[in-house]
Amino acid sequence: MSIRLVRFALSLATSIPIGLGLWISAAAVAEPSGCAAFKWPVERERALLTAAAAAEVASGAELASLPADAIVLALRPGADAALPTPPERPAPPDRFAGFMRIKQIEKPGLYTIALSAGGWIDALQNGHPLKPADFSGATECDGLRKLVRYRLAAGELSLQISGVATNTIRLAIVPAD
């Protein structure tokens, strides 16, 4: 009986590391990286942000409606950005910020706002900040860094982007699938 107990103990001692090693290897293989790290497919947003076509927009500009292409928003140093409302998340003083208005969101619904680089998004309608419905980000996806989804009503949308490391940022606003 004691020999059986010893054999059982030895079998456990040799099988656990092998089992854990296999589990760790499987987990490492399954770990998403790059564009696969986002919570949902991002091909459409990434294609818009990396395409040559883009509307160049100065901070403070007003667009009549959502453009079909990406937007290149020109930003200002954070202290000079004159954002309509203070950002929900304060940015370091060496970062850039900007804002724009879209006069008419035609169709209410869930929209994705995609950024090409790190930054904070504040979306406002009727003078009130909107709470994100969902968000996702990845650091190793060329041309795409952050996605935030908002439920938008028909009407005007104000967007503030802050905490950006460079003086321009590409963004896209599209209905969520």
N, C-alpha and C positions, 0 to 999 in steps of 0.2 A: 504494500500500500504506500509506503513512503517513497518507493521508486516511481510509482505513478505520479505522485504529488510533485516530485522533483522534475520529471519529464514535462508535466503540465506547466510548471513554473518556467522551465527553460523554453518551452514553445511560446509562451506569452512574451517572455523577454526578447525573443528573436523576432516575433511577428509584429509587435507594436511599432518598433522603429521602422520596419519595412512598410507597414500600413500607413504610418504618419508620413513617411517619405513620399509614398504614392499620393496621398491626399494633398500634401503641399505642392507636389509637382502638378497635379491636376488643377489646383486652385490657381497656380501661377499661369498656366496655359489659358484658363478661362477668364483671367483678369482683362477687362477691356482697356485698350490704350488708344491714343490718338482720337480720331473722330468717333470711334466706337464707344468712347467713354461717355458720350451724351446719353441722356435718358430716352431720347426718341431719335428717329432718323433725321439727319441734318443736310442731306444732299441738296435740297432746294435752296436753303439759306446759304450754304457754303458756295453754291454756284453763283448766287447773286453777289455775295461779298467779294468773290475772286474774279468776277467778270470785269472787262475793261469799261463797260458802260456803267456810268454812275452820275447822278445829279449832284453837282457841287452846290452846297448850301452854306451860307454864312450863319454864324450864331445869331439868333434873334429873328431869323427869316420866317416867313409864313408861306406855306404851300397850300394850294387850293384843295388838293386831295392826295391820297397816297400815290407815290410814284411807282411805276412798274419795276424800276431798276433800284439798285442800291443807292444810298445817299452817302456822300462824303461831307461830313459836317466839320466845318472849320471851327476850331475851339480857341479860347482865349486863356491866358493864365487865370487860375482859379479866382484870385482876388479881383480881377477885372471882368469876369464873365457876366456880371449883373443878372444872375439867374432870377426869375420871377419869385421863386420861393426857395428857402434854404434847403439844400439836399438832405434827404433823410439820413445819409451817412456822410459825415464831414470828411473831406479829403485833405491830404497833406498839402502845404502851401505851394510846393513845387509842381503840382499837377495842373492839368488843363480841364476846362469845363465849357459847356455851351448848351444852347436850347433852341428849339424850333417849335412852330405850331403847324398843325395840319387842320385847316378850316373845316373839312368835312370828312368824317368817317362815314361812308355811305351805308354800310351794312353792319349792324351790331353783331358781336360774337367774340370768339376767342381768337386773339392775334398773338403772333410771336414777334418779338423784337430781338434781332440778332446783332451782336457787336463783333467786330473784327479783332478787338483788343480788350484788355481788362478795363473796366469802368463801372460806374454805378448808374443805374437808370431810375429816374423818377418819372412816372407817367401820371398826368393830371387831367381830369375832366371836370368841368363845372367848378373849377377852382379847388378841387379836392384831390389829394393823392390817391391813386389806385393801389390796392394790394395785389401783388403778383398771384396768379392762379398756380403757377409752377415756374421752375427755373432749372437750368442745367448749365454746366460749364466743363471745359476741358482745356488743358494747357498745351497739348501736343496735336492740335488739329490746325493745319495750315489755313490761315485766312478766317478762322472762326474761333472765338474765345468764349462767348457767353450768349445764352438764350434765356429770355424771360417772357412768360406768357401772361397776358392780361385779358380780362373780359372788358371789351370796349362797347360803349353805347354809341349810337349814331350821334354825330355832332363833332365838335372841336376836340382835338387832342393836343395837349402840350407835353413835350418830351424834354427832359433835362438829362444831360449826360455829364458826369463829373468823375474826378479821380483818374483821369486818363493820362498816361505818361507822355504822349505826343500831342502836337497841336492840331491833328485831324484824326477822325475815326470814321470808319465805314460802318454803316448800319443798314439794316433791311427790316421792313415791317410787312408781314404777310399774314393772311388768315391761317390759323392752325389747321392742320389736316384733320 
